[in-house]
Amino acid sequence: MKILVLADEESKYLWDYFEKSKLDGIDLIISCGDLKPQYLSFLATFAKVPILYVHGNHDAAYDKTPPDGCICIDNDLYVYNGIRILGLGGSKCYNFGPYQYTEKEMKLRIFKLRRKIRKHKGFDILVTHAPAYQFNDGEDLPHSGFQVFRDLLDKYVPKYFIHGHVHLNYSWKLQRECQYNEQTTVINAFEKYTFEYK
């Protein structure tokens, strides 16, 4: 299954210079947040596959204008073609804006999902906006990751962990794709990236 992931910055390749054929072969689209709702709505008019999304810390506009034709998986576990996808949007709380959470608040969100996770016997993909703590995150508070995400990865060992928030052009040290504990592939979805789910 070929999955297109998006985050943080609208791709000119997909928006300004769009051709319908650019979505050929894509089986699923996942947004990790901080994208204009109009951008996702635009893609939804051409995509013949589901577009899933979580909120980024700059997605207050979604409250009034959610992206048309897309599926919000924030605080939910969504199953597509047998693949279990857990969604947890937002970032660390740094100025009490919408979709910002303390570590304790993020733990509570996950606690509320425990029955759904147990019912589905875990999940295959963790989709978040923020990264995990001290793993491809930033050193400043707004871009630091959540420790509880590492706890989720340790406990459920999903195949993939996809996040955004930390733009790849912030630092040469940031990686597009890396491994966590040799069992989970971590992908930074900044702008756009396509991978084959195996």
C-alpha positions as a Markdown table, in Angstrom:
| # | Residue | x | y | z |
|---|---|---|---|---|
| 1 | Met | 0.0 | 0.0 | 0.0 |
| 2 | Lys | 1.4 | 3.4 | -1.0 |
| 3 | Ile | 0.7 | 6.2 | 1.5 |
| 4 | Leu | 1.2 | 9.9 | 0.9 |
| 5 | Val | 1.9 | 11.9 | 4.1 |
| 6 | Leu | 1.7 | 15.6 | 4.5 |
| 7 | Ala | 2.5 | 18.2 | 7.1 |
| 8 | Asp | 3.3 | 21.8 | 8.0 |
| 9 | Glu | 3.8 | 23.3 | 4.5 |
| 10 | Glu | 1.6 | 23.1 | 1.5 |
| 11 | Ser | 3.5 | 21.4 | -1.4 |
| 12 | Lys | 3.6 | 23.6 | -4.5 |
| 13 | Tyr | 4.1 | 20.4 | -6.5 |
| 14 | Leu | 0.7 | 19.2 | -5.4 |
| 15 | Trp | -1.2 | 22.6 | -5.2 |
| 16 | Asp | 0.3 | 25.2 | -7.5 |
| 17 | Tyr | 1.4 | 22.7 | -10.2 |
| 18 | Phe | -1.2 | 20.1 | -9.6 |
| 19 | Glu | -1.9 | 17.3 | -12.1 |
| 20 | Lys | -4.4 | 14.6 | -11.3 |
| 21 | Ser | -1.9 | 12.0 | -12.4 |
| 22 | Lys | 0.4 | 12.9 | -9.4 |
| 23 | Leu | -2.0 | 11.0 | -7.1 |
| 24 | Asp | -2.0 | 7.9 | -9.3 |
| 25 | Gly | -1.0 | 4.8 | -7.3 |
| 26 | Ile | -1.6 | 6.5 | -3.9 |
| 27 | Asp | -3.8 | 4.3 | -1.7 |
| 28 | Leu | -4.1 | 6.6 | 1.4 |
| 29 | Ile | -3.3 | 10.2 | 2.3 |
| 30 | Ile | -2.5 | 11.2 | 5.9 |
| 31 | Ser | -2.0 | 14.8 | 7.1 |
| 32 | Cys | -0.1 | 15.4 | 10.3 |
| 33 | Gly | -1.4 | 18.9 | 10.7 |
| 34 | Asp | -0.6 | 22.6 | 10.2 |
| 35 | Leu | -1.9 | 22.7 | 6.6 |
| 36 | Lys | -4.6 | 25.0 | 5.3 |
| 37 | Pro | -8.0 | 23.2 | 5.3 |
| 38 | Gln | -8.5 | 24.5 | 1.7 |
| 39 | Tyr | -5.4 | 22.5 | 0.6 |
| 40 | Leu | -6.8 | 19.3 | 2.0 |
| 41 | Ser | -10.2 | 20.0 | 0.5 |
| 42 | Phe | -8.5 | 20.6 | -2.9 |
| 43 | Leu | -6.8 | 17.3 | -2.7 |
| 44 | Ala | -10.0 | 15.6 | -1.7 |
| 45 | Thr | -11.7 | 16.7 | -4.9 |
| 46 | Phe | -9.2 | 14.7 | -6.9 |
| 47 | Ala | -8.2 | 11.9 | -4.6 |
| 48 | Lys | -10.1 | 8.6 | -4.9 |
| 49 | Val | -8.8 | 7.5 | -1.5 |
| 50 | Pro | -9.5 | 8.6 | 2.1 |
| 51 | Ile | -7.6 | 11.6 | 3.4 |
| 52 | Leu | -7.1 | 11.3 | 7.2 |
| 53 | Tyr | -5.9 | 14.1 | 9.4 |
| 54 | Val | -4.9 | 15.2 | 12.9 |
| 55 | His | -4.7 | 18.8 | 14.0 |
| 56 | Gly | -1.5 | 20.8 | 14.2 |
| 57 | Asn | -1.0 | 23.6 | 16.7 |
| 58 | His | -1.8 | 26.2 | 14.1 |
| 59 | Asp | -5.1 | 24.6 | 12.9 |
| 60 | Ala | -7.6 | 26.8 | 14.8 |
| 61 | Ala | -9.2 | 27.5 | 11.4 |
| 62 | Tyr | -10.4 | 23.9 | 11.3 |
| 63 | Asp | -12.9 | 24.6 | 14.0 |
| 64 | Lys | -14.9 | 26.9 | 11.6 |
| 65 | Thr | -13.7 | 25.5 | 8.3 |
| 66 | Pro | -12.8 | 21.8 | 8.5 |
| 67 | Pro | -11.4 | 20.3 | 5.3 |
| 68 | Asp | -14.2 | 19.0 | 3.1 |
| 69 | Gly | -14.2 | 15.3 | 2.2 |
| 70 | Cys | -11.5 | 14.4 | 4.8 |
| 71 | Ile | -11.7 | 12.3 | 7.9 |
| 72 | Cys | -10.5 | 13.6 | 11.3 |
| 73 | Ile | -8.8 | 10.8 | 13.2 |
| 74 | Asp | -7.7 | 13.0 | 16.2 |
| 75 | Asn | -8.4 | 11.2 | 19.4 |
| 76 | Asp | -9.5 | 8.1 | 17.4 |
| 77 | Leu | -8.4 | 4.8 | 16.1 |
| 78 | Tyr | -9.3 | 4.4 | 12.4 |
| 79 | Val | -9.1 | 1.1 | 10.5 |
| 80 | Tyr | -8.5 | 1.2 | 6.7 |
| 81 | Asn | -8.0 | -2.0 | 4.7 |
| 82 | Gly | -7.1 | -3.8 | 7.9 |
| 83 | Ile | -4.4 | -1.2 | 9.0 |
| 84 | Arg | -5.1 | 0.3 | 12.4 |
| 85 | Ile | -4.2 | 4.0 | 12.6 |
| 86 | Leu | -4.2 | 5.9 | 15.9 |
| 87 | Gly | -4.4 | 9.7 | 15.7 |
| 88 | Leu | -3.2 | 12.3 | 18.3 |
| 89 | Gly | -2.8 | 15.8 | 17.0 |
| 90 | Gly | -1.4 | 18.9 | 18.7 |
| 91 | Ser | 1.9 | 20.1 | 20.2 |
| 92 | Lys | 3.4 | 20.8 | 23.6 |
| 93 | Cys | 1.7 | 23.7 | 25.4 |
| 94 | Tyr | 3.8 | 26.8 | 25.0 |
| 95 | Asn | 1.2 | 29.7 | 25.0 |
| 96 | Phe | -2.1 | 28.0 | 25.8 |
| 97 | Gly | -3.4 | 28.1 | 22.2 |
| 98 | Pro | -5.7 | 25.6 | 20.7 |
| 99 | Tyr | -4.4 | 22.1 | 20.1 |
| 100 | Gln | -1.6 | 22.5 | 22.6 |
| 101 | Tyr | -1.2 | 20.0 | 25.5 |
| 102 | Thr | 0.9 | 19.5 | 28.6 |
| 103 | Glu | 2.4 | 16.0 | 29.0 |
| 104 | Lys | -0.3 | 15.2 | 31.5 |
| 105 | Glu | -3.1 | 16.3 | 29.2 |
| 106 | Met | -1.7 | 14.1 | 26.4 |
| 107 | Lys | -1.5 | 11.2 | 28.7 |
| 108 | Leu | -5.2 | 11.7 | 29.6 |
| 109 | Arg | -6.1 | 11.7 | 25.9 |
| 110 | Ile | -4.3 | 8.4 | 25.4 |
| 111 | Phe | -5.9 | 7.0 | 28.6 |
| 112 | Lys | -9.3 | 7.7 | 27.1 |
| 113 | Leu | -8.4 | 5.7 | 24.1 |
| 114 | Arg | -7.2 | 2.6 | 26.0 |
| 115 | Arg | -10.4 | 0.6 | 25.4 |
| 116 | Lys | -10.4 | 1.3 | 21.7 |
| 117 | Ile | -6.7 | 0.4 | 21.5 |
| 118 | Arg | -7.3 | -2.8 | 23.5 |
| 119 | Lys | -10.3 | -3.7 | 21.3 |
| 120 | His | -8.2 | -3.5 | 18.2 |
| 121 | Lys | -5.2 | -5.2 | 19.8 |
| 122 | Gly | -3.0 | -2.3 | 19.3 |
| 123 | Phe | -2.3 | -0.2 | 16.2 |
| 124 | Asp | -0.1 | -0.3 | 13.1 |
| 125 | Ile | 0.5 | 3.4 | 12.5 |
| 126 | Leu | 0.7 | 6.2 | 15.1 |
| 127 | Val | -0.1 | 9.6 | 13.5 |
| 128 | Thr | 0.7 | 12.7 | 15.5 |
| 129 | His | 1.6 | 16.3 | 14.9 |
| 130 | Ala | 4.4 | 16.6 | 17.5 |
| 131 | Pro | 7.3 | 14.2 | 17.6 |
| 132 | Ala | 8.4 | 12.0 | 20.5 |
| 133 | Tyr | 10.5 | 13.4 | 23.3 |
| 134 | Gln | 14.2 | 13.6 | 22.4 |
| 135 | Phe | 13.6 | 11.7 | 19.2 |
| 136 | Asn | 13.7 | 13.9 | 16.1 |
| 137 | Asp | 12.3 | 16.8 | 18.2 |
| 138 | Gly | 13.5 | 20.3 | 18.8 |
| 139 | Glu | 15.3 | 21.7 | 21.8 |
| 140 | Asp | 12.8 | 24.6 | 22.4 |
| 141 | Leu | 9.5 | 24.0 | 24.3 |
| 142 | Pro | 7.2 | 24.5 | 21.3 |
| 143 | His | 9.0 | 21.9 | 19.2 |
| 144 | Ser | 9.9 | 19.4 | 22.0 |
| 145 | Gly | 8.1 | 16.0 | 21.8 |
| 146 | Phe | 6.0 | 14.0 | 24.1 |
| 147 | Gln | 7.4 | 11.3 | 26.4 |
| 148 | Val | 4.1 | 9.5 | 26.3 |
| 149 | Phe | 4.6 | 8.9 | 22.6 |
| 150 | Arg | 7.7 | 6.9 | 23.4 |
| 151 | Asp | 5.7 | 5.0 | 25.9 |
| 152 | Leu | 3.1 | 4.1 | 23.2 |
| 153 | Leu | 5.9 | 3.0 | 20.8 |
| 154 | Asp | 7.5 | 0.9 | 23.5 |
| 155 | Lys | 4.2 | -0.8 | 24.5 |
| 156 | Tyr | 2.5 | -1.4 | 21.2 |
| 157 | Val | 5.5 | -1.4 | 18.7 |
| 158 | Pro | 3.6 | -0.1 | 15.7 |
| 159 | Lys | 5.2 | -0.5 | 12.2 |
| 160 | Tyr | 5.2 | 3.3 | 11.6 |
| 161 | Phe | 5.2 | 6.5 | 13.6 |
| 162 | Ile | 4.4 | 9.5 | 11.4 |
| 163 | His | 4.6 | 13.1 | 12.7 |
| 164 | Gly | 5.1 | 16.7 | 11.5 |
| 165 | His | 5.7 | 19.9 | 13.4 |
| 166 | Val | 9.5 | 19.9 | 13.2 |
| 167 | His | 10.3 | 21.2 | 9.7 |
| 168 | Leu | 13.2 | 19.4 | 8.0 |
| 169 | Asn | 14.7 | 22.8 | 7.1 |
| 170 | Tyr | 15.0 | 23.7 | 10.8 |
| 171 | Ser | 18.3 | 21.7 | 11.1 |
| 172 | Trp | 20.5 | 19.4 | 9.0 |
| 173 | Lys | 20.4 | 16.9 | 11.9 |
| 174 | Leu | 16.7 | 16.2 | 11.4 |
| 175 | Gln | 15.9 | 13.0 | 9.4 |
| 176 | Arg | 13.1 | 12.3 | 7.0 |
| 177 | Glu | 13.1 | 8.6 | 8.0 |
| 178 | Cys | 14.7 | 6.8 | 10.9 |
| 179 | Gln | 14.2 | 3.8 | 13.2 |
| 180 | Tyr | 12.9 | 3.7 | 16.8 |
| 181 | Asn | 14.1 | 0.6 | 18.7 |
| 182 | Glu | 14.8 | -1.1 | 15.3 |
| 183 | Gln | 11.1 | -2.1 | 15.0 |
| 184 | Thr | 9.2 | 1.2 | 14.3 |
| 185 | Thr | 10.0 | 3.3 | 11.2 |
| 186 | Val | 9.6 | 7.0 | 12.1 |
| 187 | Ile | 8.7 | 9.4 | 9.3 |
| 188 | Asn | 8.7 | 13.2 | 9.4 |
| 189 | Ala | 5.9 | 14.1 | 7.0 |
| 190 | Phe | 7.1 | 17.7 | 6.4 |
| 191 | Glu | 5.6 | 19.0 | 3.2 |
| 192 | Lys | 5.1 | 15.7 | 1.4 |
| 193 | Tyr | 6.5 | 12.2 | 1.4 |
| 194 | Thr | 5.4 | 8.9 | -0.1 |
| 195 | Phe | 6.2 | 5.5 | 1.4 |
| 196 | Glu | 5.2 | 1.9 | 0.8 |
| 197 | Tyr | 3.5 | 0.3 | 3.8 |
| 198 | Lys | 4.8 | -3.2 | 4.2 |
